[in-house]
Amino acid sequence: MSAIDFLHAPLILLLVVVAPIWIIAHYATRWRMSRKLSTEDETLLSELWESASRMESRINNLESVLDAEAQDWRKKT
């Protein structure tokens, strides 16, 4: 028997058992990491939340001014 004959069993074992487990573990880890928000995403989300909050405040102020100036402005739409 040559040296290559001794490599058949470990090679088959590697391809049938180790490689699929390794591939599954690799992509499972990638999938878990992609589910989390990055720090960049968290910062952007925080900025958007603050911007929406300011916009809501401005809209409420505008509506109160319009209610005081033109009471029937809501009926015109």
mmCIF file of the N, C-alpha and C atoms, coordinates in Angstrom:
data_MODEL
# 
_entry.id   MODEL 
# 
loop_
_atom_site.group_PDB 
_atom_site.id 
_atom_site.type_symbol 
_atom_site.label_atom_id 
_atom_site.label_alt_id 
_atom_site.label_comp_id 
_atom_site.label_asym_id 
_atom_site.label_entity_id 
_atom_site.label_seq_id 
_atom_site.pdbx_PDB_ins_code 
_atom_site.Cartn_x 
_atom_site.Cartn_y 
_atom_site.Cartn_z 
_atom_site.occupancy 
_atom_site.B_iso_or_equiv 
_atom_site.pdbx_formal_charge 
_atom_site.auth_seq_id 
_atom_site.auth_comp_id 
_atom_site.auth_asym_id 
_atom_site.auth_atom_id 
_atom_site.pdbx_PDB_model_num 
ATOM 1   N N  . MET A 1 1  ? 0.838   -1.175 0.000  1.00 0.00 ? 1  MET A N  1 
ATOM 2   C CA . MET A 1 1  ? 0.000   0.000  0.000  1.00 0.00 ? 1  MET A CA 1 
ATOM 3   C C  . MET A 1 1  ? 0.885   1.240  0.000  1.00 0.00 ? 1  MET A C  1 
ATOM 4   N N  . SER A 1 2  ? 0.474   2.177  -0.764 1.00 0.00 ? 2  SER A N  1 
ATOM 5   C CA . SER A 1 2  ? 1.259   3.406  -0.849 1.00 0.00 ? 2  SER A CA 1 
ATOM 6   C C  . SER A 1 2  ? 0.766   4.424  0.177  1.00 0.00 ? 2  SER A C  1 
ATOM 7   N N  . ALA A 1 3  ? 1.464   5.539  0.235  1.00 0.00 ? 3  ALA A N  1 
ATOM 8   C CA . ALA A 1 3  ? 1.130   6.581  1.203  1.00 0.00 ? 3  ALA A CA 1 
ATOM 9   C C  . ALA A 1 3  ? -0.215  7.225  0.880  1.00 0.00 ? 3  ALA A C  1 
ATOM 10  N N  . ILE A 1 4  ? -0.577  7.255  -0.378 1.00 0.00 ? 4  ILE A N  1 
ATOM 11  C CA . ILE A 1 4  ? -1.856  7.857  -0.777 1.00 0.00 ? 4  ILE A CA 1 
ATOM 12  C C  . ILE A 1 4  ? -3.020  7.012  -0.278 1.00 0.00 ? 4  ILE A C  1 
ATOM 13  N N  . ASP A 1 5  ? -2.854  5.730  -0.200 1.00 0.00 ? 5  ASP A N  1 
ATOM 14  C CA . ASP A 1 5  ? -3.929  4.865  0.292  1.00 0.00 ? 5  ASP A CA 1 
ATOM 15  C C  . ASP A 1 5  ? -4.264  5.172  1.749  1.00 0.00 ? 5  ASP A C  1 
ATOM 16  N N  . PHE A 1 6  ? -3.289  5.615  2.521  1.00 0.00 ? 6  PHE A N  1 
ATOM 17  C CA . PHE A 1 6  ? -3.530  5.953  3.924  1.00 0.00 ? 6  PHE A CA 1 
ATOM 18  C C  . PHE A 1 6  ? -4.276  7.284  4.066  1.00 0.00 ? 6  PHE A C  1 
ATOM 19  N N  . LEU A 1 7  ? -4.268  8.078  3.035  1.00 0.00 ? 7  LEU A N  1 
ATOM 20  C CA . LEU A 1 7  ? -4.943  9.371  3.083  1.00 0.00 ? 7  LEU A CA 1 
ATOM 21  C C  . LEU A 1 7  ? -6.417  9.296  2.700  1.00 0.00 ? 7  LEU A C  1 
ATOM 22  N N  . HIS A 1 8  ? -6.850  8.201  2.103  1.00 0.00 ? 8  HIS A N  1 
ATOM 23  C CA . HIS A 1 8  ? -8.240  8.088  1.677  1.00 0.00 ? 8  HIS A CA 1 
ATOM 24  C C  . HIS A 1 8  ? -9.215  8.175  2.848  1.00 0.00 ? 8  HIS A C  1 
ATOM 25  N N  . ALA A 1 9  ? -9.001  7.421  3.888  1.00 0.00 ? 9  ALA A N  1 
ATOM 26  C CA . ALA A 1 9  ? -9.926  7.403  5.027  1.00 0.00 ? 9  ALA A CA 1 
ATOM 27  C C  . ALA A 1 9  ? -9.994  8.765  5.733  1.00 0.00 ? 9  ALA A C  1 
ATOM 28  N N  . PRO A 1 10 ? -8.865  9.387  6.071  1.00 0.00 ? 10 PRO A N  1 
ATOM 29  C CA . PRO A 1 10 ? -8.968  10.703 6.706  1.00 0.00 ? 10 PRO A CA 1 
ATOM 30  C C  . PRO A 1 10 ? -9.591  11.764 5.786  1.00 0.00 ? 10 PRO A C  1 
ATOM 31  N N  . LEU A 1 11 ? -9.318  11.677 4.503  1.00 0.00 ? 11 LEU A N  1 
ATOM 32  C CA . LEU A 1 11 ? -9.887  12.624 3.560  1.00 0.00 ? 11 LEU A CA 1 
ATOM 33  C C  . LEU A 1 11 ? -11.401 12.463 3.462  1.00 0.00 ? 11 LEU A C  1 
ATOM 34  N N  . ILE A 1 12 ? -11.866 11.235 3.394  1.00 0.00 ? 12 ILE A N  1 
ATOM 35  C CA . ILE A 1 12 ? -13.307 10.974 3.351  1.00 0.00 ? 12 ILE A CA 1 
ATOM 36  C C  . ILE A 1 12 ? -13.954 11.442 4.648  1.00 0.00 ? 12 ILE A C  1 
ATOM 37  N N  . LEU A 1 13 ? -13.327 11.154 5.775  1.00 0.00 ? 13 LEU A N  1 
ATOM 38  C CA . LEU A 1 13 ? -13.847 11.587 7.072  1.00 0.00 ? 13 LEU A CA 1 
ATOM 39  C C  . LEU A 1 13 ? -13.919 13.117 7.129  1.00 0.00 ? 13 LEU A C  1 
ATOM 40  N N  . LEU A 1 14 ? -12.917 13.786 6.632  1.00 0.00 ? 14 LEU A N  1 
ATOM 41  C CA . LEU A 1 14 ? -12.902 15.240 6.615  1.00 0.00 ? 14 LEU A CA 1 
ATOM 42  C C  . LEU A 1 14 ? -14.033 15.786 5.750  1.00 0.00 ? 14 LEU A C  1 
ATOM 43  N N  . LEU A 1 15 ? -14.216 15.235 4.564  1.00 0.00 ? 15 LEU A N  1 
ATOM 44  C CA . LEU A 1 15 ? -15.234 15.735 3.646  1.00 0.00 ? 15 LEU A CA 1 
ATOM 45  C C  . LEU A 1 15 ? -16.660 15.389 4.078  1.00 0.00 ? 15 LEU A C  1 
ATOM 46  N N  . VAL A 1 16 ? -16.839 14.264 4.731  1.00 0.00 ? 16 VAL A N  1 
ATOM 47  C CA . VAL A 1 16 ? -18.192 13.824 5.093  1.00 0.00 ? 16 VAL A CA 1 
ATOM 48  C C  . VAL A 1 16 ? -18.628 14.360 6.445  1.00 0.00 ? 16 VAL A C  1 
ATOM 49  N N  . VAL A 1 17 ? -17.715 14.490 7.398  1.00 0.00 ? 17 VAL A N  1 
ATOM 50  C CA . VAL A 1 17 ? -18.105 14.878 8.748  1.00 0.00 ? 17 VAL A CA 1 
ATOM 51  C C  . VAL A 1 17 ? -17.662 16.298 9.088  1.00 0.00 ? 17 VAL A C  1 
ATOM 52  N N  . VAL A 1 18 ? -16.406 16.580 8.979  1.00 0.00 ? 18 VAL A N  1 
ATOM 53  C CA . VAL A 1 18 ? -15.854 17.838 9.476  1.00 0.00 ? 18 VAL A CA 1 
ATOM 54  C C  . VAL A 1 18 ? -16.270 19.028 8.601  1.00 0.00 ? 18 VAL A C  1 
ATOM 55  N N  . ALA A 1 19 ? -16.167 18.911 7.307  1.00 0.00 ? 19 ALA A N  1 
ATOM 56  C CA . ALA A 1 19 ? -16.473 20.035 6.412  1.00 0.00 ? 19 ALA A CA 1 
ATOM 57  C C  . ALA A 1 19 ? -17.922 20.511 6.544  1.00 0.00 ? 19 ALA A C  1 
ATOM 58  N N  . PRO A 1 20 ? -18.932 19.619 6.528  1.00 0.00 ? 20 PRO A N  1 
ATOM 59  C CA . PRO A 1 20 ? -20.306 20.122 6.684  1.00 0.00 ? 20 PRO A CA 1 
ATOM 60  C C  . PRO A 1 20 ? -20.550 20.815 8.030  1.00 0.00 ? 20 PRO A C  1 
ATOM 61  N N  . ILE A 1 21 ? -19.991 20.261 9.101  1.00 0.00 ? 21 ILE A N  1 
ATOM 62  C CA . ILE A 1 21 ? -20.146 20.886 10.425 1.00 0.00 ? 21 ILE A CA 1 
ATOM 63  C C  . ILE A 1 21 ? -19.483 22.256 10.434 1.00 0.00 ? 21 ILE A C  1 
ATOM 64  N N  . TRP A 1 22 ? -18.322 22.342 9.844  1.00 0.00 ? 22 TRP A N  1 
ATOM 65  C CA . TRP A 1 22 ? -17.593 23.595 9.779  1.00 0.00 ? 22 TRP A CA 1 
ATOM 66  C C  . TRP A 1 22 ? -18.386 24.642 8.976  1.00 0.00 ? 22 TRP A C  1 
ATOM 67  N N  . ILE A 1 23 ? -18.925 24.251 7.839  1.00 0.00 ? 23 ILE A N  1 
ATOM 68  C CA . ILE A 1 23 ? -19.698 25.179 7.005  1.00 0.00 ? 23 ILE A CA 1 
ATOM 69  C C  . ILE A 1 23 ? -20.957 25.636 7.729  1.00 0.00 ? 23 ILE A C  1 
ATOM 70  N N  . ILE A 1 24 ? -21.678 24.716 8.354  1.00 0.00 ? 24 ILE A N  1 
ATOM 71  C CA . ILE A 1 24 ? -22.898 25.067 9.094  1.00 0.00 ? 24 ILE A CA 1 
ATOM 72  C C  . ILE A 1 24 ? -22.570 26.019 10.238 1.00 0.00 ? 24 ILE A C  1 
ATOM 73  N N  . ALA A 1 25 ? -21.521 25.729 10.995 1.00 0.00 ? 25 ALA A N  1 
ATOM 74  C CA . ALA A 1 25 ? -21.138 26.598 12.111 1.00 0.00 ? 25 ALA A CA 1 
ATOM 75  C C  . ALA A 1 25 ? -20.726 27.985 11.605 1.00 0.00 ? 25 ALA A C  1 
ATOM 76  N N  . HIS A 1 26 ? -20.031 28.029 10.512 1.00 0.00 ? 26 HIS A N  1 
ATOM 77  C CA . HIS A 1 26 ? -19.596 29.314 9.949  1.00 0.00 ? 26 HIS A CA 1 
ATOM 78  C C  . HIS A 1 26 ? -20.787 30.183 9.583  1.00 0.00 ? 26 HIS A C  1 
ATOM 79  N N  . TYR A 1 27 ? -21.729 29.630 8.835  1.00 0.00 ? 27 TYR A N  1 
ATOM 80  C CA . TYR A 1 27 ? -22.878 30.434 8.407  1.00 0.00 ? 27 TYR A CA 1 
ATOM 81  C C  . TYR A 1 27 ? -23.844 30.711 9.543  1.00 0.00 ? 27 TYR A C  1 
ATOM 82  N N  . ALA A 1 28 ? -23.939 29.842 10.528 1.00 0.00 ? 28 ALA A N  1 
ATOM 83  C CA . ALA A 1 28 ? -24.772 30.123 11.702 1.00 0.00 ? 28 ALA A CA 1 
ATOM 84  C C  . ALA A 1 28 ? -24.207 31.307 12.474 1.00 0.00 ? 28 ALA A C  1 
ATOM 85  N N  . THR A 1 29 ? -22.903 31.363 12.598 1.00 0.00 ? 29 THR A N  1 
ATOM 86  C CA . THR A 1 29 ? -22.266 32.493 13.280 1.00 0.00 ? 29 THR A CA 1 
ATOM 87  C C  . THR A 1 29 ? -22.484 33.781 12.498 1.00 0.00 ? 29 THR A C  1 
ATOM 88  N N  . ARG A 1 30 ? -22.352 33.733 11.191 1.00 0.00 ? 30 ARG A N  1 
ATOM 89  C CA . ARG A 1 30 ? -22.586 34.916 10.357 1.00 0.00 ? 30 ARG A CA 1 
ATOM 90  C C  . ARG A 1 30 ? -24.029 35.390 10.489 1.00 0.00 ? 30 ARG A C  1 
ATOM 91  N N  . TRP A 1 31 ? -24.971 34.453 10.516 1.00 0.00 ? 31 TRP A N  1 
ATOM 92  C CA . TRP A 1 31 ? -26.382 34.792 10.619 1.00 0.00 ? 31 TRP A CA 1 
ATOM 93  C C  . TRP A 1 31 ? -26.675 35.459 11.958 1.00 0.00 ? 31 TRP A C  1 
ATOM 94  N N  . ARG A 1 32 ? -26.094 34.932 13.037 1.00 0.00 ? 32 ARG A N  1 
ATOM 95  C CA . ARG A 1 32 ? -26.283 35.538 14.361 1.00 0.00 ? 32 ARG A CA 1 
ATOM 96  C C  . ARG A 1 32 ? -25.701 36.943 14.413 1.00 0.00 ? 32 ARG A C  1 
ATOM 97  N N  . MET A 1 33 ? -24.551 37.149 13.810 1.00 0.00 ? 33 MET A N  1 
ATOM 98  C CA . MET A 1 33 ? -23.921 38.462 13.832 1.00 0.00 ? 33 MET A CA 1 
ATOM 99  C C  . MET A 1 33 ? -24.705 39.465 12.994 1.00 0.00 ? 33 MET A C  1 
ATOM 100 N N  . SER A 1 34 ? -25.319 39.017 11.925 1.00 0.00 ? 34 SER A N  1 
ATOM 101 C CA . SER A 1 34 ? -26.058 39.943 11.069 1.00 0.00 ? 34 SER A CA 1 
ATOM 102 C C  . SER A 1 34 ? -27.387 40.348 11.695 1.00 0.00 ? 34 SER A C  1 
ATOM 103 N N  . ARG A 1 35 ? -27.884 39.604 12.671 1.00 0.00 ? 35 ARG A N  1 
ATOM 104 C CA . ARG A 1 35 ? -29.138 39.949 13.337 1.00 0.00 ? 35 ARG A CA 1 
ATOM 105 C C  . ARG A 1 35 ? -28.965 41.119 14.288 1.00 0.00 ? 35 ARG A C  1 
ATOM 106 N N  . LYS A 1 36 ? -27.772 41.344 14.779 1.00 0.00 ? 36 LYS A N  1 
ATOM 107 C CA . LYS A 1 36 ? -27.517 42.421 15.734 1.00 0.00 ? 36 LYS A CA 1 
ATOM 108 C C  . LYS A 1 36 ? -27.291 43.732 14.990 1.00 0.00 ? 36 LYS A C  1 
ATOM 109 N N  . LEU A 1 37 ? -27.651 44.834 15.644 1.00 0.00 ? 37 LEU A N  1 
ATOM 110 C CA . LEU A 1 37 ? -27.380 46.150 15.062 1.00 0.00 ? 37 LEU A CA 1 
ATOM 111 C C  . LEU A 1 37 ? -25.926 46.525 15.326 1.00 0.00 ? 37 LEU A C  1 
ATOM 112 N N  . SER A 1 38 ? -25.308 47.085 14.337 1.00 0.00 ? 38 SER A N  1 
ATOM 113 C CA . SER A 1 38 ? -23.944 47.572 14.537 1.00 0.00 ? 38 SER A CA 1 
ATOM 114 C C  . SER A 1 38 ? -24.016 48.899 15.296 1.00 0.00 ? 38 SER A C  1 
ATOM 115 N N  . THR A 1 39 ? -22.896 49.350 15.797 1.00 0.00 ? 39 THR A N  1 
ATOM 116 C CA . THR A 1 39 ? -22.870 50.622 16.522 1.00 0.00 ? 39 THR A CA 1 
ATOM 117 C C  . THR A 1 39 ? -23.263 51.768 15.593 1.00 0.00 ? 39 THR A C  1 
ATOM 118 N N  . GLU A 1 40 ? -22.882 51.655 14.325 1.00 0.00 ? 40 GLU A N  1 
ATOM 119 C CA . GLU A 1 40 ? -23.261 52.651 13.332 1.00 0.00 ? 40 GLU A CA 1 
ATOM 120 C C  . GLU A 1 40 ? -24.785 52.690 13.163 1.00 0.00 ? 40 GLU A C  1 
ATOM 121 N N  . ASP A 1 41 ? -25.395 51.505 13.093 1.00 0.00 ? 41 ASP A N  1 
ATOM 122 C CA . ASP A 1 41 ? -26.849 51.429 12.962 1.00 0.00 ? 41 ASP A CA 1 
ATOM 123 C C  . ASP A 1 41 ? -27.553 51.969 14.204 1.00 0.00 ? 41 ASP A C  1 
ATOM 124 N N  . GLU A 1 42 ? -27.011 51.669 15.376 1.00 0.00 ? 42 GLU A N  1 
ATOM 125 C CA . GLU A 1 42 ? -27.608 52.170 16.616 1.00 0.00 ? 42 GLU A CA 1 
ATOM 126 C C  . GLU A 1 42 ? -27.542 53.698 16.680 1.00 0.00 ? 42 GLU A C  1 
ATOM 127 N N  . THR A 1 43 ? -26.429 54.264 16.247 1.00 0.00 ? 43 THR A N  1 
ATOM 128 C CA . THR A 1 43 ? -26.281 55.725 16.229 1.00 0.00 ? 43 THR A CA 1 
ATOM 129 C C  . THR A 1 43 ? -27.278 56.349 15.267 1.00 0.00 ? 43 THR A C  1 
ATOM 130 N N  . LEU A 1 44 ? -27.387 55.774 14.065 1.00 0.00 ? 44 LEU A N  1 
ATOM 131 C CA . LEU A 1 44 ? -28.326 56.278 13.078 1.00 0.00 ? 44 LEU A CA 1 
ATOM 132 C C  . LEU A 1 44 ? -29.770 56.175 13.588 1.00 0.00 ? 44 LEU A C  1 
ATOM 133 N N  . LEU A 1 45 ? -30.109 55.074 14.218 1.00 0.00 ? 45 LEU A N  1 
ATOM 134 C CA . LEU A 1 45 ? -31.452 54.887 14.755 1.00 0.00 ? 45 LEU A CA 1 
ATOM 135 C C  . LEU A 1 45 ? -31.745 55.903 15.854 1.00 0.00 ? 45 LEU A C  1 
ATOM 136 N N  . SER A 1 46 ? -30.767 56.174 16.689 1.00 0.00 ? 46 SER A N  1 
ATOM 137 C CA . SER A 1 46 ? -30.928 57.169 17.747 1.00 0.00 ? 46 SER A CA 1 
ATOM 138 C C  . SER A 1 46 ? -31.145 58.565 17.158 1.00 0.00 ? 46 SER A C  1 
ATOM 139 N N  . GLU A 1 47 ? -30.379 58.910 16.138 1.00 0.00 ? 47 GLU A N  1 
ATOM 140 C CA . GLU A 1 47 ? -30.538 60.208 15.483 1.00 0.00 ? 47 GLU A CA 1 
ATOM 141 C C  . GLU A 1 47 ? -31.911 60.324 14.825 1.00 0.00 ? 47 GLU A C  1 
ATOM 142 N N  . LEU A 1 48 ? -32.360 59.253 14.199 1.00 0.00 ? 48 LEU A N  1 
ATOM 143 C CA . LEU A 1 48 ? -33.678 59.270 13.570 1.00 0.00 ? 48 LEU A CA 1 
ATOM 144 C C  . LEU A 1 48 ? -34.784 59.419 14.606 1.00 0.00 ? 48 LEU A C  1 
ATOM 145 N N  . TRP A 1 49 ? -34.613 58.766 15.748 1.00 0.00 ? 49 TRP A N  1 
ATOM 146 C CA . TRP A 1 49 ? -35.604 58.863 16.816 1.00 0.00 ? 49 TRP A CA 1 
ATOM 147 C C  . TRP A 1 49 ? -35.696 60.303 17.337 1.00 0.00 ? 49 TRP A C  1 
ATOM 148 N N  . GLU A 1 50 ? -34.550 60.930 17.553 1.00 0.00 ? 50 GLU A N  1 
ATOM 149 C CA . GLU A 1 50 ? -34.529 62.322 18.018 1.00 0.00 ? 50 GLU A CA 1 
ATOM 150 C C  . GLU A 1 50 ? -35.129 63.260 16.978 1.00 0.00 ? 50 GLU A C  1 
ATOM 151 N N  . SER A 1 51 ? -34.823 63.022 15.719 1.00 0.00 ? 51 SER A N  1 
ATOM 152 C CA . SER A 1 51 ? -35.363 63.850 14.643 1.00 0.00 ? 51 SER A CA 1 
ATOM 153 C C  . SER A 1 51 ? -36.880 63.700 14.563 1.00 0.00 ? 51 SER A C  1 
ATOM 154 N N  . ALA A 1 52 ? -37.376 62.496 14.681 1.00 0.00 ? 52 ALA A N  1 
ATOM 155 C CA . ALA A 1 52 ? -38.824 62.268 14.655 1.00 0.00 ? 52 ALA A CA 1 
ATOM 156 C C  . ALA A 1 52 ? -39.496 62.929 15.854 1.00 0.00 ? 52 ALA A C  1 
ATOM 157 N N  . SER A 1 53 ? -38.842 62.898 16.984 1.00 0.00 ? 53 SER A N  1 
ATOM 158 C CA . SER A 1 53 ? -39.386 63.533 18.181 1.00 0.00 ? 53 SER A CA 1 
ATOM 159 C C  . SER A 1 53 ? -39.476 65.052 17.999 1.00 0.00 ? 53 SER A C  1 
ATOM 160 N N  . ARG A 1 54 ? -38.425 65.659 17.442 1.00 0.00 ? 54 ARG A N  1 
ATOM 161 C CA . ARG A 1 54 ? -38.449 67.101 17.172 1.00 0.00 ? 54 ARG A CA 1 
ATOM 162 C C  . ARG A 1 54 ? -39.518 67.444 16.138 1.00 0.00 ? 54 ARG A C  1 
ATOM 163 N N  . MET A 1 55 ? -39.640 66.609 15.122 1.00 0.00 ? 55 MET A N  1 
ATOM 164 C CA . MET A 1 55 ? -40.632 66.843 14.084 1.00 0.00 ? 55 MET A CA 1 
ATOM 165 C C  . MET A 1 55 ? -42.051 66.757 14.662 1.00 0.00 ? 55 MET A C  1 
ATOM 166 N N  . GLU A 1 56 ? -42.283 65.810 15.537 1.00 0.00 ? 56 GLU A N  1 
ATOM 167 C CA . GLU A 1 56 ? -43.588 65.687 16.180 1.00 0.00 ? 56 GLU A CA 1 
ATOM 168 C C  . GLU A 1 56 ? -43.909 66.928 17.005 1.00 0.00 ? 56 GLU A C  1 
ATOM 169 N N  . SER A 1 57 ? -42.917 67.443 17.710 1.00 0.00 ? 57 SER A N  1 
ATOM 170 C CA . SER A 1 57 ? -43.099 68.653 18.499 1.00 0.00 ? 57 SER A CA 1 
ATOM 171 C C  . SER A 1 57 ? -43.430 69.844 17.594 1.00 0.00 ? 57 SER A C  1 
ATOM 172 N N  . ARG A 1 58 ? -42.740 69.967 16.488 1.00 0.00 ? 58 ARG A N  1 
ATOM 173 C CA . ARG A 1 58 ? -42.999 71.056 15.548 1.00 0.00 ? 58 ARG A CA 1 
ATOM 174 C C  . ARG A 1 58 ? -44.403 70.957 14.959 1.00 0.00 ? 58 ARG A C  1 
ATOM 175 N N  . ILE A 1 59 ? -44.824 69.759 14.612 1.00 0.00 ? 59 ILE A N  1 
ATOM 176 C CA . ILE A 1 59 ? -46.167 69.568 14.051 1.00 0.00 ? 59 ILE A CA 1 
ATOM 177 C C  . ILE A 1 59 ? -47.228 69.944 15.079 1.00 0.00 ? 59 ILE A C  1 
ATOM 178 N N  . ASN A 1 60 ? -47.024 69.536 16.319 1.00 0.00 ? 60 ASN A N  1 
ATOM 179 C CA . ASN A 1 60 ? -47.979 69.894 17.376 1.00 0.00 ? 60 ASN A CA 1 
ATOM 180 C C  . ASN A 1 60 ? -48.052 71.408 17.559 1.00 0.00 ? 60 ASN A C  1 
ATOM 181 N N  . ASN A 1 61 ? -46.907 72.068 17.535 1.00 0.00 ? 61 ASN A N  1 
ATOM 182 C CA . ASN A 1 61 ? -46.897 73.535 17.643 1.00 0.00 ? 61 ASN A CA 1 
ATOM 183 C C  . ASN A 1 61 ? -47.599 74.187 16.456 1.00 0.00 ? 61 ASN A C  1 
ATOM 184 N N  . LEU A 1 62 ? -47.339 73.683 15.258 1.00 0.00 ? 62 LEU A N  1 
ATOM 185 C CA . LEU A 1 62 ? -47.973 74.224 14.064 1.00 0.00 ? 62 LEU A CA 1 
ATOM 186 C C  . LEU A 1 62 ? -49.491 74.042 14.132 1.00 0.00 ? 62 LEU A C  1 
ATOM 187 N N  . GLU A 1 63 ? -49.936 72.879 14.578 1.00 0.00 ? 63 GLU A N  1 
ATOM 188 C CA . GLU A 1 63 ? -51.373 72.643 14.699 1.00 0.00 ? 63 GLU A CA 1 
ATOM 189 C C  . GLU A 1 63 ? -52.011 73.570 15.725 1.00 0.00 ? 63 GLU A C  1 
ATOM 190 N N  . SER A 1 64 ? -51.315 73.817 16.823 1.00 0.00 ? 64 SER A N  1 
ATOM 191 C CA . SER A 1 64 ? -51.885 74.726 17.826 1.00 0.00 ? 64 SER A CA 1 
ATOM 192 C C  . SER A 1 64 ? -51.961 76.155 17.292 1.00 0.00 ? 64 SER A C  1 
ATOM 193 N N  . VAL A 1 65 ? -50.963 76.584 16.513 1.00 0.00 ? 65 VAL A N  1 
ATOM 194 C CA . VAL A 1 65 ? -51.003 77.910 15.901 1.00 0.00 ? 65 VAL A CA 1 
ATOM 195 C C  . VAL A 1 65 ? -52.142 77.976 14.889 1.00 0.00 ? 65 VAL A C  1 
ATOM 196 N N  . LEU A 1 66 ? -52.280 76.957 14.069 1.00 0.00 ? 66 LEU A N  1 
ATOM 197 C CA . LEU A 1 66 ? -53.362 76.942 13.089 1.00 0.00 ? 66 LEU A CA 1 
ATOM 198 C C  . LEU A 1 66 ? -54.732 76.898 13.765 1.00 0.00 ? 66 LEU A C  1 
ATOM 199 N N  . ASP A 1 67 ? -54.853 76.165 14.869 1.00 0.00 ? 67 ASP A N  1 
ATOM 200 C CA . ASP A 1 67 ? -56.112 76.134 15.607 1.00 0.00 ? 67 ASP A CA 1 
ATOM 201 C C  . ASP A 1 67 ? -56.471 77.520 16.135 1.00 0.00 ? 67 ASP A C  1 
ATOM 202 N N  . ALA A 1 68 ? -55.469 78.273 16.558 1.00 0.00 ? 68 ALA A N  1 
ATOM 203 C CA . ALA A 1 68 ? -55.714 79.615 17.091 1.00 0.00 ? 68 ALA A CA 1 
ATOM 204 C C  . ALA A 1 68 ? -56.015 80.614 15.976 1.00 0.00 ? 68 ALA A C  1 
ATOM 205 N N  . GLU A 1 69 ? -55.343 80.478 14.830 1.00 0.00 ? 69 GLU A N  1 
ATOM 206 C CA . GLU A 1 69 ? -55.497 81.440 13.736 1.00 0.00 ? 69 GLU A CA 1 
ATOM 207 C C  . GLU A 1 69 ? -56.684 81.131 12.827 1.00 0.00 ? 69 GLU A C  1 
ATOM 208 N N  . ALA A 1 70 ? -56.812 79.878 12.435 1.00 0.00 ? 70 ALA A N  1 
ATOM 209 C CA . ALA A 1 70 ? -57.886 79.479 11.509 1.00 0.00 ? 70 ALA A CA 1 
ATOM 210 C C  . ALA A 1 70 ? -58.527 78.209 12.047 1.00 0.00 ? 70 ALA A C  1 
ATOM 211 N N  . GLN A 1 71 ? -59.635 78.366 12.735 1.00 0.00 ? 71 GLN A N  1 
ATOM 212 C CA . GLN A 1 71 ? -60.253 77.247 13.435 1.00 0.00 ? 71 GLN A CA 1 
ATOM 213 C C  . GLN A 1 71 ? -60.753 76.136 12.489 1.00 0.00 ? 71 GLN A C  1 
ATOM 214 N N  . ASP A 1 72 ? -61.125 76.486 11.297 1.00 0.00 ? 72 ASP A N  1 
ATOM 215 C CA . ASP A 1 72 ? -61.681 75.474 10.387 1.00 0.00 ? 72 ASP A CA 1 
ATOM 216 C C  . ASP A 1 72 ? -60.663 74.928 9.379  1.00 0.00 ? 72 ASP A C  1 
ATOM 217 N N  . TRP A 1 73 ? -59.396 75.004 9.667  1.00 0.00 ? 73 TRP A N  1 
ATOM 218 C CA . TRP A 1 73 ? -58.375 74.526 8.742  1.00 0.00 ? 73 TRP A CA 1 
ATOM 219 C C  . TRP A 1 73 ? -58.413 73.014 8.564  1.00 0.00 ? 73 TRP A C  1 
ATOM 220 N N  . ARG A 1 74 ? -58.859 72.292 9.559  1.00 0.00 ? 74 ARG A N  1 
ATOM 221 C CA . ARG A 1 74 ? -58.916 70.816 9.449  1.00 0.00 ? 74 ARG A CA 1 
ATOM 222 C C  . ARG A 1 74 ? -60.040 70.383 8.508  1.00 0.00 ? 74 ARG A C  1 
ATOM 223 N N  . LYS A 1 75 ? -61.068 71.165 8.386  1.00 0.00 ? 75 LYS A N  1 
ATOM 224 C CA . LYS A 1 75 ? -62.216 70.805 7.553  1.00 0.00 ? 75 LYS A CA 1 
ATOM 225 C C  . LYS A 1 75 ? -61.920 71.021 6.061  1.00 0.00 ? 75 LYS A C  1 
ATOM 226 N N  . LYS A 1 76 ? -60.899 71.806 5.748  1.00 0.00 ? 76 LYS A N  1 
ATOM 227 C CA . LYS A 1 76 ? -60.590 72.121 4.357  1.00 0.00 ? 76 LYS A CA 1 
ATOM 228 C C  . LYS A 1 76 ? -59.920 70.974 3.603  1.00 0.00 ? 76 LYS A C  1 
ATOM 229 N N  . THR A 1 77 ? -59.403 70.008 4.276  1.00 0.00 ? 77 THR A N  1 
ATOM 230 C CA . THR A 1 77 ? -58.698 68.915 3.600  1.00 0.00 ? 77 THR A CA 1 
ATOM 231 C C  . THR A 1 77 ? -59.583 67.773 3.237  1.00 0.00 ? 77 THR A C  1 
# 
